[in-house]
Amino acid sequence: MSMNFIIDDETWAIRYLVVATKNWCLEKVLISPKWIENVSWEEREVAIGLSRETIKAAPEYTDESLLTRDTNSSVWALQS
């Protein structure tokens, strides 16, 4: 699983992780950075506190995706 970030251009905060899950789900999905549990810089791994099933339910992301309030609501609905 590879990962990129979407950064807020006003605050420079990480808004979303873009997680590439092409081997077991949609091509890319959005995850909140608040669900990061651990970062291992040596192993180049990020542990996310969500199950695989929850990640599969995350909103799909493409390079053409518009990030709206609905997108934000969809990401945060995963935590419920």
N, CA, C and O atoms as a CHARMM CRD file, in Angstrom:
* protein
*
  320
    1    1 MET  N      0.85700  -1.15500   0.00000 PROA 1      0.00000
    2    1 MET  CA     0.00000   0.00000   0.00000 PROA 1      0.00000
    3    1 MET  C      0.90900   1.22500   0.00000 PROA 1      0.00000
    4    1 MET  O      1.76600   1.35900   0.87400 PROA 1      0.00000
    5    2 SER  N      0.73300   2.11100  -0.96000 PROA 2      0.00000
    6    2 SER  CA     1.50600   3.34600  -0.97500 PROA 2      0.00000
    7    2 SER  C      0.60200   4.51400  -0.58500 PROA 2      0.00000
    8    2 SER  O     -0.62300   4.39400  -0.57800 PROA 2      0.00000
    9    3 MET  N      1.23900   5.65900  -0.25700 PROA 3      0.00000
   10    3 MET  CA     0.47600   6.75500   0.30700 PROA 3      0.00000
   11    3 MET  C      1.01800   8.09800  -0.16400 PROA 3      0.00000
   12    3 MET  O      2.22500   8.26500  -0.33500 PROA 3      0.00000
   13    4 ASN  N      0.12000   9.04500  -0.36900 PROA 4      0.00000
   14    4 ASN  CA     0.45100  10.44100  -0.62200 PROA 4      0.00000
   15    4 ASN  C     -0.38500  11.28400   0.33400 PROA 4      0.00000
   16    4 ASN  O     -1.21500  10.76400   1.07900 PROA 4      0.00000
   17    5 PHE  N     -0.15300  12.58000   0.30000 PROA 5      0.00000
   18    5 PHE  CA    -0.86500  13.47900   1.19500 PROA 5      0.00000
   19    5 PHE  C     -1.57500  14.56600   0.40600 PROA 5      0.00000
   20    5 PHE  O     -1.10600  14.97700  -0.65500 PROA 5      0.00000
   21    6 ILE  N     -2.70600  15.03200   0.92400 PROA 6      0.00000
   22    6 ILE  CA    -3.35200  16.24000   0.41900 PROA 6      0.00000
   23    6 ILE  C     -3.17800  17.28200   1.51000 PROA 6      0.00000
   24    6 ILE  O     -3.59300  17.08400   2.65200 PROA 6      0.00000
   25    7 ILE  N     -2.55600  18.40000   1.14000 PROA 7      0.00000
   26    7 ILE  CA    -2.18900  19.44400   2.08300 PROA 7      0.00000
   27    7 ILE  C     -3.13400  20.63200   1.91200 PROA 7      0.00000
   28    7 ILE  O     -3.45400  21.01800   0.78800 PROA 7      0.00000
   29    8 ASP  N     -3.57700  21.20800   3.02600 PROA 8      0.00000
   30    8 ASP  CA    -4.36800  22.43900   2.99300 PROA 8      0.00000
   31    8 ASP  C     -3.43800  23.56800   2.56900 PROA 8      0.00000
   32    8 ASP  O     -2.42500  23.81900   3.22100 PROA 8      0.00000
   33    9 ASP  N     -3.77600  24.24100   1.48800 PROA 9      0.00000
   34    9 ASP  CA    -2.86800  25.25500   0.95300 PROA 9      0.00000
   35    9 ASP  C     -2.83900  26.54600   1.76100 PROA 9      0.00000
   36    9 ASP  O     -2.00200  27.41000   1.50200 PROA 9      0.00000
   37   10 GLU  N     -3.73400  26.69700   2.73300 PROA 10     0.00000
   38   10 GLU  CA    -3.70200  27.88200   3.59500 PROA 10     0.00000
   39   10 GLU  C     -2.96300  27.62100   4.91100 PROA 10     0.00000
   40   10 GLU  O     -2.19300  28.46300   5.37300 PROA 10     0.00000
   41   11 THR  N     -3.20000  26.45700   5.50700 PROA 11     0.00000
   42   11 THR  CA    -2.61900  26.16600   6.82500 PROA 11     0.00000
   43   11 THR  C     -1.42400  25.21800   6.75500 PROA 11     0.00000
   44   11 THR  O     -0.70100  25.06800   7.74000 PROA 11     0.00000
   45   12 TRP  N     -1.21100  24.59100   5.62900 PROA 12     0.00000
   46   12 TRP  CA    -0.15700  23.59600   5.43600 PROA 12     0.00000
   47   12 TRP  C     -0.37200  22.34900   6.28800 PROA 12     0.00000
   48   12 TRP  O      0.56700  21.58600   6.51400 PROA 12     0.00000
   49   13 ALA  N     -1.57800  22.13900   6.75400 PROA 13     0.00000
   50   13 ALA  CA    -1.90900  20.93400   7.51200 PROA 13     0.00000
   51   13 ALA  C     -2.19000  19.79700   6.54000 PROA 13     0.00000
   52   13 ALA  O     -2.67900  20.02500   5.43400 PROA 13     0.00000
   53   14 ILE  N     -1.88200  18.58200   6.95100 PROA 14     0.00000
   54   14 ILE  CA    -2.23600  17.40900   6.14600 PROA 14     0.00000
   55   14 ILE  C     -3.72800  17.17700   6.32200 PROA 14     0.00000
   56   14 ILE  O     -4.18700  16.88600   7.42600 PROA 14     0.00000
   57   15 ARG  N     -4.49200  17.30500   5.23300 PROA 15     0.00000
   58   15 ARG  CA    -5.94100  17.12000   5.29800 PROA 15     0.00000
   59   15 ARG  C     -6.33200  15.65000   5.15700 PROA 15     0.00000
   60   15 ARG  O     -7.18700  15.15100   5.89000 PROA 15     0.00000
   61   16 TYR  N     -5.69300  14.96200   4.20200 PROA 16     0.00000
   62   16 TYR  CA    -6.03700  13.56300   3.93000 PROA 16     0.00000
   63   16 TYR  C     -4.78200  12.79400   3.56100 PROA 16     0.00000
   64   16 TYR  O     -3.80700  13.35900   3.06500 PROA 16     0.00000
   65   17 LEU  N     -4.82800  11.50000   3.81300 PROA 17     0.00000
   66   17 LEU  CA    -3.87500  10.57100   3.22900 PROA 17     0.00000
   67   17 LEU  C     -4.55700   9.98600   1.99800 PROA 17     0.00000
   68   17 LEU  O     -5.72200   9.59400   2.06200 PROA 17     0.00000
   69   18 VAL  N     -3.85300   9.92500   0.89800 PROA 18     0.00000
   70   18 VAL  CA    -4.35500   9.24300  -0.29500 PROA 18     0.00000
   71   18 VAL  C     -3.66200   7.88900  -0.30600 PROA 18     0.00000
   72   18 VAL  O     -2.46000   7.79500  -0.55600 PROA 18     0.00000
   73   19 VAL  N     -4.43200   6.84300  -0.03300 PROA 19     0.00000
   74   19 VAL  CA    -3.88800   5.50500   0.12100 PROA 19     0.00000
   75   19 VAL  C     -4.16300   4.70300  -1.14100 PROA 19     0.00000
   76   19 VAL  O     -5.31500   4.53300  -1.54000 PROA 19     0.00000
   77   20 ALA  N     -3.10500   4.21200  -1.76400 PROA 20     0.00000
   78   20 ALA  CA    -3.24200   3.36200  -2.95200 PROA 20     0.00000
   79   20 ALA  C     -3.44600   1.92700  -2.48800 PROA 20     0.00000
   80   20 ALA  O     -2.57700   1.33200  -1.85000 PROA 20     0.00000
   81   21 THR  N     -4.60700   1.39000  -2.81900 PROA 21     0.00000
   82   21 THR  CA    -4.97800   0.04500  -2.36300 PROA 21     0.00000
   83   21 THR  C     -5.27100  -0.86800  -3.53900 PROA 21     0.00000
   84   21 THR  O     -6.06300  -1.80200  -3.41300 PROA 21     0.00000
   85   22 LYS  N     -4.65500  -0.61800  -4.66400 PROA 22     0.00000
   86   22 LYS  CA    -5.01700  -1.28100  -5.91900 PROA 22     0.00000
   87   22 LYS  C     -4.98000  -2.79700  -5.87100 PROA 22     0.00000
   88   22 LYS  O     -5.60800  -3.44400  -6.70900 PROA 22     0.00000
   89   23 ASN  N     -4.27500  -3.38200  -4.93100 PROA 23     0.00000
   90   23 ASN  CA    -4.21200  -4.84000  -4.88200 PROA 23     0.00000
   91   23 ASN  C     -5.42000  -5.48300  -4.21500 PROA 23     0.00000
   92   23 ASN  O     -5.66000  -6.67600  -4.40500 PROA 23     0.00000
   93   24 TRP  N     -6.19100  -4.71500  -3.43000 PROA 24     0.00000
   94   24 TRP  CA    -7.30200  -5.34500  -2.71600 PROA 24     0.00000
   95   24 TRP  C     -8.55300  -4.49900  -2.62300 PROA 24     0.00000
   96   24 TRP  O     -9.48300  -4.87000  -1.90700 PROA 24     0.00000
   97   25 CYS  N     -8.61200  -3.38800  -3.31200 PROA 25     0.00000
   98   25 CYS  CA    -9.80400  -2.54000  -3.20800 PROA 25     0.00000
   99   25 CYS  C     -9.78800  -1.54200  -4.35400 PROA 25     0.00000
  100   25 CYS  O     -9.22400  -1.82200  -5.41200 PROA 25     0.00000
  101   26 LEU  N    -10.40000  -0.38100  -4.15600 PROA 26     0.00000
  102   26 LEU  CA   -10.38500   0.67500  -5.17100 PROA 26     0.00000
  103   26 LEU  C     -8.94900   1.10500  -5.44900 PROA 26     0.00000
  104   26 LEU  O     -8.04000   0.76100  -4.69300 PROA 26     0.00000
  105   27 GLU  N     -8.74700   1.83900  -6.50700 PROA 27     0.00000
  106   27 GLU  CA    -7.39900   2.28700  -6.85300 PROA 27     0.00000
  107   27 GLU  C     -6.77700   3.14800  -5.75300 PROA 27     0.00000
  108   27 GLU  O     -5.66700   2.86800  -5.30100 PROA 27     0.00000
  109   28 LYS  N     -7.49900   4.21100  -5.31500 PROA 28     0.00000
  110   28 LYS  CA    -7.01600   5.09200  -4.24100 PROA 28     0.00000
  111   28 LYS  C     -8.20600   5.51500  -3.38800 PROA 28     0.00000
  112   28 LYS  O     -9.30700   5.72000  -3.89900 PROA 28     0.00000
  113   29 VAL  N     -7.97500   5.64300  -2.08400 PROA 29     0.00000
  114   29 VAL  CA    -9.02000   6.09900  -1.17400 PROA 29     0.00000
  115   29 VAL  C     -8.46200   7.18700  -0.26000 PROA 29     0.00000
  116   29 VAL  O     -7.24900   7.32300  -0.10600 PROA 29     0.00000
  117   30 LEU  N     -9.37900   7.96800   0.35000 PROA 30     0.00000
  118   30 LEU  CA    -9.00200   9.02700   1.28300 PROA 30     0.00000
  119   30 LEU  C     -9.17000   8.55300   2.72200 PROA 30     0.00000
  120   30 LEU  O    -10.17000   7.92800   3.07400 PROA 30     0.00000
  121   31 ILE  N     -8.16900   8.86200   3.54600 PROA 31     0.00000
  122   31 ILE  CA    -8.17600   8.51100   4.96000 PROA 31     0.00000
  123   31 ILE  C     -7.76300   9.76300   5.74100 PROA 31     0.00000
  124   31 ILE  O     -6.93900  10.54400   5.26700 PROA 31     0.00000
  125   32 SER  N     -8.32200   9.95200   6.91100 PROA 32     0.00000
  126   32 SER  CA    -7.93600  11.07700   7.75200 PROA 32     0.00000
  127   32 SER  C     -6.56900  10.81400   8.39900 PROA 32     0.00000
  128   32 SER  O     -6.30800   9.69100   8.83200 PROA 32     0.00000
  129   33 PRO  N     -5.70100  11.81500   8.47100 PROA 33     0.00000
  130   33 PRO  CA    -4.41400  11.62500   9.15100 PROA 33     0.00000
  131   33 PRO  C     -4.56300  11.41400  10.65700 PROA 33     0.00000
  132   33 PRO  O     -3.61900  10.97100  11.31200 PROA 33     0.00000
  133   34 LYS  N     -5.73000  11.72400  11.21000 PROA 34     0.00000
  134   34 LYS  CA    -5.95900  11.51400  12.64300 PROA 34     0.00000
  135   34 LYS  C     -5.95900  10.03200  13.00700 PROA 34     0.00000
  136   34 LYS  O     -5.84700   9.68500  14.18300 PROA 34     0.00000
  137   35 TRP  N     -6.08300   9.15500  12.01000 PROA 35     0.00000
  138   35 TRP  CA    -6.10800   7.72000  12.27700 PROA 35     0.00000
  139   35 TRP  C     -4.74200   7.07000  12.16100 PROA 35     0.00000
  140   35 TRP  O     -4.62600   5.84700  12.24000 PROA 35     0.00000
  141   36 ILE  N     -3.70700   7.87600  11.97500 PROA 36     0.00000
  142   36 ILE  CA    -2.34300   7.32400  11.97800 PROA 36     0.00000
  143   36 ILE  C     -2.00000   6.92500  13.40600 PROA 36     0.00000
  144   36 ILE  O     -2.12100   7.72600  14.33200 PROA 36     0.00000
  145   37 GLU  N     -1.57500   5.68600  13.57200 PROA 37     0.00000
  146   37 GLU  CA    -1.19300   5.20400  14.89700 PROA 37     0.00000
  147   37 GLU  C      0.31300   5.24500  15.10600 PROA 37     0.00000
  148   37 GLU  O      0.78300   5.49500  16.21600 PROA 37     0.00000
  149   38 ASN  N      1.06700   5.00200  14.04500 PROA 38     0.00000
  150   38 ASN  CA     2.51800   4.95200  14.17100 PROA 38     0.00000
  151   38 ASN  C      3.15400   5.18100  12.80600 PROA 38     0.00000
  152   38 ASN  O      2.60800   4.77800  11.77800 PROA 38     0.00000
  153   39 VAL  N      4.31100   5.83200  12.80700 PROA 39     0.00000
  154   39 VAL  CA     5.09000   6.01500  11.58600 PROA 39     0.00000
  155   39 VAL  C      6.47300   5.42700  11.83000 PROA 39     0.00000
  156   39 VAL  O      7.15300   5.80400  12.78500 PROA 39     0.00000
  157   40 SER  N      6.88700   4.50800  10.97400 PROA 40     0.00000
  158   40 SER  CA     8.23600   3.94700  11.03100 PROA 40     0.00000
  159   40 SER  C      8.99400   4.48100   9.82900 PROA 40     0.00000
  160   40 SER  O      8.81500   4.01500   8.70400 PROA 40     0.00000
  161   41 TRP  N      9.84900   5.47400  10.08700 PROA 41     0.00000
  162   41 TRP  CA    10.61400   6.07400   8.99200 PROA 41     0.00000
  163   41 TRP  C     11.62500   5.08800   8.43600 PROA 41     0.00000
  164   41 TRP  O     11.87700   5.07500   7.23100 PROA 41     0.00000
  165   42 GLU  N     12.21100   4.25700   9.30000 PROA 42     0.00000
  166   42 GLU  CA    13.19300   3.26600   8.84300 PROA 42     0.00000
  167   42 GLU  C     12.58300   2.25300   7.88800 PROA 42     0.00000
  168   42 GLU  O     13.17800   1.91900   6.86300 PROA 42     0.00000
  169   43 GLU  N     11.38900   1.76300   8.22800 PROA 43     0.00000
  170   43 GLU  CA    10.72800   0.75000   7.40800 PROA 43     0.00000
  171   43 GLU  C      9.81100   1.34600   6.34400 PROA 43     0.00000
  172   43 GLU  O      9.23700   0.62600   5.52800 PROA 43     0.00000
  173   44 ARG  N      9.68200   2.68700   6.36700 PROA 44     0.00000
  174   44 ARG  CA     8.83300   3.39800   5.41300 PROA 44     0.00000
  175   44 ARG  C      7.39400   2.88400   5.47600 PROA 44     0.00000
  176   44 ARG  O      6.76400   2.62600   4.45000 PROA 44     0.00000
  177   45 GLU  N      6.88500   2.74300   6.71700 PROA 45     0.00000
  178   45 GLU  CA     5.53700   2.23900   6.94200 PROA 45     0.00000
  179   45 GLU  C      4.74600   3.19500   7.83200 PROA 45     0.00000
  180   45 GLU  O      5.28900   3.85000   8.72200 PROA 45     0.00000
  181   46 VAL  N      3.44200   3.24900   7.55700 PROA 46     0.00000
  182   46 VAL  CA     2.51600   4.02000   8.37500 PROA 46     0.00000
  183   46 VAL  C      1.42300   3.06600   8.83000 PROA 46     0.00000
  184   46 VAL  O      0.75500   2.43700   8.00900 PROA 46     0.00000
  185   47 ALA  N      1.24300   2.96000  10.14500 PROA 47     0.00000
  186   47 ALA  CA     0.17800   2.11100  10.69200 PROA 47     0.00000
  187   47 ALA  C     -1.07200   2.96800  10.85900 PROA 47     0.00000
  188   47 ALA  O     -1.03100   4.02800  11.48200 PROA 47     0.00000
  189   48 ILE  N     -2.17500   2.50000  10.29800 PROA 48     0.00000
  190   48 ILE  CA    -3.44800   3.21600  10.36000 PROA 48     0.00000
  191   48 ILE  C     -4.40500   2.41700  11.22800 PROA 48     0.00000
  192   48 ILE  O     -4.51700   1.20000  11.07900 PROA 48     0.00000
  193   49 GLY  N     -5.09500   3.10000  12.13400 PROA 49     0.00000
  194   49 GLY  CA    -5.99700   2.43600  13.07900 PROA 49     0.00000
  195   49 GLY  C     -7.37300   2.14800  12.50100 PROA 49     0.00000
  196   49 GLY  O     -8.38900   2.46600  13.11900 PROA 49     0.00000
  197   50 LEU  N     -7.40700   1.55000  11.32200 PROA 50     0.00000
  198   50 LEU  CA    -8.66800   1.15800  10.68400 PROA 50     0.00000
  199   50 LEU  C     -8.53300  -0.25200  10.14400 PROA 50     0.00000
  200   50 LEU  O     -7.44500  -0.67400   9.75200 PROA 50     0.00000
  201   51 SER  N     -9.62600  -0.97100  10.12500 PROA 51     0.00000
  202   51 SER  CA    -9.60300  -2.31300   9.54400 PROA 51     0.00000
  203   51 SER  C     -9.57000  -2.22500   8.01800 PROA 51     0.00000
  204   51 SER  O     -9.87600  -1.18300   7.43900 PROA 51     0.00000
  205   52 ARG  N     -9.20800  -3.29900   7.39500 PROA 52     0.00000
  206   52 ARG  CA    -9.19800  -3.36300   5.92800 PROA 52     0.00000
  207   52 ARG  C    -10.59900  -3.09900   5.37400 PROA 52     0.00000
  208   52 ARG  O    -10.75200  -2.42300   4.35600 PROA 52     0.00000
  209   53 GLU  N    -11.60900  -3.62900   6.04100 PROA 53     0.00000
  210   53 GLU  CA   -12.99200  -3.41800   5.59100 PROA 53     0.00000
  211   53 GLU  C    -13.38200  -1.94200   5.65500 PROA 53     0.00000
  212   53 GLU  O    -14.06500  -1.43800   4.76400 PROA 53     0.00000
  213   54 THR  N    -12.95000  -1.25500   6.70500 PROA 54     0.00000
  214   54 THR  CA   -13.24200   0.17200   6.83000 PROA 54     0.00000
  215   54 THR  C    -12.54400   0.95700   5.72600 PROA 54     0.00000
  216   54 THR  O    -13.13500   1.86000   5.13500 PROA 54     0.00000
  217   55 ILE  N    -11.29100   0.61600   5.44800 PROA 55     0.00000
  218   55 ILE  CA   -10.56000   1.29400   4.37400 PROA 55     0.00000
  219   55 ILE  C    -11.23600   1.04600   3.03000 PROA 55     0.00000
  220   55 ILE  O    -11.29500   1.94600   2.19200 PROA 55     0.00000
  221   56 LYS  N    -11.74200  -0.15900   2.81800 PROA 56     0.00000
  222   56 LYS  CA   -12.45600  -0.45800   1.56400 PROA 56     0.00000
  223   56 LYS  C    -13.69800   0.41300   1.40200 PROA 56     0.00000
  224   56 LYS  O    -14.11900   0.69300   0.28000 PROA 56     0.00000
  225   57 ALA  N    -14.29200   0.84500   2.53100 PROA 57     0.00000
  226   57 ALA  CA   -15.49800   1.68100   2.49600 PROA 57     0.00000
  227   57 ALA  C    -15.17500   3.16900   2.35500 PROA 57     0.00000
  228   57 ALA  O    -16.08600   3.98900   2.23400 PROA 57     0.00000
  229   58 ALA  N    -13.90300   3.52200   2.36800 PROA 58     0.00000
  230   58 ALA  CA   -13.50100   4.92600   2.27600 PROA 58     0.00000
  231   58 ALA  C    -13.84300   5.49500   0.90100 PROA 58     0.00000
  232   58 ALA  O    -13.95100   4.75100  -0.07400 PROA 58     0.00000
  233   59 PRO  N    -14.01400   6.82100   0.82400 PROA 59     0.00000
  234   59 PRO  CA   -14.33500   7.42800  -0.47100 PROA 59     0.00000
  235   59 PRO  C    -13.18000   7.26700  -1.46200 PROA 59     0.00000
  236   59 PRO  O    -12.01000   7.42900  -1.11400 PROA 59     0.00000
  237   60 GLU  N    -13.53900   6.94700  -2.69500 PROA 60     0.00000
  238   60 GLU  CA   -12.53300   6.79700  -3.74500 PROA 60     0.00000
  239   60 GLU  C    -11.93400   8.15700  -4.09500 PROA 60     0.00000
  240   60 GLU  O    -12.61500   9.18100  -4.02900 PROA 60     0.00000
  241   61 TYR  N    -10.65700   8.15700  -4.46500 PROA 61     0.00000
  242   61 TYR  CA    -9.98100   9.39100  -4.86300 PROA 61     0.00000
  243   61 TYR  C     -9.32100   9.19500  -6.22500 PROA 61     0.00000
  244   61 TYR  O     -8.67800   8.17700  -6.47700 PROA 61     0.00000
  245   62 THR  N     -9.49000  10.18300  -7.09000 PROA 62     0.00000
  246   62 THR  CA    -8.74900  10.23200  -8.35200 PROA 62     0.00000
  247   62 THR  C     -8.10300  11.60800  -8.43600 PROA 62     0.00000
  248   62 THR  O     -8.44700  12.50600  -7.66700 PROA 62     0.00000
  249   63 ASP  N     -7.18500  11.77500  -9.35000 PROA 63     0.00000
  250   63 ASP  CA    -6.52900  13.07300  -9.51000 PROA 63     0.00000
  251   63 ASP  C     -7.51500  14.16300  -9.92100 PROA 63     0.00000
  252   63 ASP  O     -7.22700  15.34900  -9.76400 PROA 63     0.00000
  253   64 GLU  N     -8.66900  13.77100 -10.44300 PROA 64     0.00000
  254   64 GLU  CA    -9.69700  14.73500 -10.84600 PROA 64     0.00000
  255   64 GLU  C    -10.74000  14.97500  -9.76200 PROA 64     0.00000
  256   64 GLU  O    -11.64400  15.79000  -9.94600 PROA 64     0.00000
  257   65 SER  N    -10.62800  14.28200  -8.64400 PROA 65     0.00000
  258   65 SER  CA   -11.62400  14.41200  -7.57300 PROA 65     0.00000
  259   65 SER  C    -11.65100  15.82800  -7.01300 PROA 65     0.00000
  260   65 SER  O    -10.61300  16.46100  -6.81700 PROA 65     0.00000
  261   66 LEU  N    -12.86700  16.30700  -6.76200 PROA 66     0.00000
  262   66 LEU  CA   -13.04500  17.57800  -6.07900 PROA 66     0.00000
  263   66 LEU  C    -13.25000  17.28300  -4.60100 PROA 66     0.00000
  264   66 LEU  O    -14.04200  16.41200  -4.24100 PROA 66     0.00000
  265   67 LEU  N    -12.54300  18.00000  -3.75200 PROA 67     0.00000
  266   67 LEU  CA   -12.67500  17.79100  -2.31300 PROA 67     0.00000
  267   67 LEU  C    -13.68900  18.77600  -1.77100 PROA 67     0.00000
  268   67 LEU  O    -13.43500  19.97800  -1.69200 PROA 67     0.00000
  269   68 THR  N    -14.84800  18.24300  -1.39600 PROA 68     0.00000
  270   68 THR  CA   -15.97500  19.06300  -0.95100 PROA 68     0.00000
  271   68 THR  C    -16.33900  18.71400   0.48600 PROA 68     0.00000
  272   68 THR  O    -15.73200  17.83700   1.10000 PROA 68     0.00000
  273   69 ARG  N    -17.33900  19.41500   1.01000 PROA 69     0.00000
  274   69 ARG  CA   -17.84800  19.07100   2.34500 PROA 69     0.00000
  275   69 ARG  C    -18.37700  17.63700   2.37000 PROA 69     0.00000
  276   69 ARG  O    -18.21800  16.93600   3.36900 PROA 69     0.00000
  277   70 ASP  N    -19.00500  17.19900   1.27600 PROA 70     0.00000
  278   70 ASP  CA   -19.49800  15.81900   1.20900 PROA 70     0.00000
  279   70 ASP  C    -18.34700  14.82600   1.30600 PROA 70     0.00000
  280   70 ASP  O    -18.46900  13.78900   1.95900 PROA 70     0.00000
  281   71 THR  N    -17.23400  15.14200   0.65800 PROA 71     0.00000
  282   71 THR  CA   -16.04300  14.27000   0.74900 PROA 71     0.00000
  283   71 THR  C    -15.59100  14.19400   2.19100 PROA 71     0.00000
  284   71 THR  O    -15.33000  13.10800   2.70900 PROA 71     0.00000
  285   72 ASN  N    -15.49800  15.33900   2.83900 PROA 72     0.00000
  286   72 ASN  CA   -15.07100  15.37700   4.23000 PROA 72     0.00000
  287   72 ASN  C    -16.01700  14.57300   5.11800 PROA 72     0.00000
  288   72 ASN  O    -15.56700  13.82900   5.98900 PROA 72     0.00000
  289   73 SER  N    -17.31300  14.71700   4.90300 PROA 73     0.00000
  290   73 SER  CA   -18.30600  13.95800   5.67300 PROA 73     0.00000
  291   73 SER  C    -18.15400  12.46400   5.44000 PROA 73     0.00000
  292   73 SER  O    -18.29100  11.67500   6.37500 PROA 73     0.00000
  293   74 SER  N    -17.87400  12.06500   4.20400 PROA 74     0.00000
  294   74 SER  CA   -17.70600  10.65000   3.88100 PROA 74     0.00000
  295   74 SER  C    -16.48900  10.05300   4.58200 PROA 74     0.00000
  296   74 SER  O    -16.53100   8.92000   5.06200 PROA 74     0.00000
  297   75 VAL  N    -15.41000  10.82400   4.63600 PROA 75     0.00000
  298   75 VAL  CA   -14.20700  10.33800   5.31900 PROA 75     0.00000
  299   75 VAL  C    -14.48500  10.17200   6.80700 PROA 75     0.00000
  300   75 VAL  O    -14.14500   9.14200   7.38900 PROA 75     0.00000
  301   76 TRP  N    -15.10000  11.17600   7.42800 PROA 76     0.00000
  302   76 TRP  CA   -15.34300  11.11500   8.86500 PROA 76     0.00000
  303   76 TRP  C    -16.42300  10.09700   9.22700 PROA 76     0.00000
  304   76 TRP  O    -16.47000   9.63900  10.36900 PROA 76     0.00000
  305   77 ALA  N    -17.28400   9.73600   8.29200 PROA 77     0.00000
  306   77 ALA  CA   -18.29300   8.70200   8.56300 PROA 77     0.00000
  307   77 ALA  C    -17.64200   7.34000   8.78600 PROA 77     0.00000
  308   77 ALA  O    -18.25000   6.46300   9.40000 PROA 77     0.00000
  309   78 LEU  N    -16.43300   7.15000   8.30300 PROA 78     0.00000
  310   78 LEU  CA   -15.73600   5.88000   8.49800 PROA 78     0.00000
  311   78 LEU  C    -15.49100   5.59100   9.96600 PROA 78     0.00000
  312   78 LEU  O    -15.46300   4.43100  10.37500 PROA 78     0.00000
  313   79 GLN  N    -15.31700   6.61800  10.74700 PROA 79     0.00000
  314   79 GLN  CA   -14.99500   6.45600  12.15800 PROA 79     0.00000
  315   79 GLN  C    -16.18900   5.97200  12.97200 PROA 79     0.00000
  316   79 GLN  O    -16.01100   5.42600  14.06100 PROA 79     0.00000
  317   80 SER  N    -17.39500   6.16200  12.46400 PROA 80     0.00000
  318   80 SER  CA   -18.60900   5.79100  13.20400 PROA 80     0.00000
  319   80 SER  C    -18.73300   4.30800  13.40000 PROA 80     0.00000
  320   80 SER  O    -19.70000   3.84300  14.00300 PROA 80     0.00000
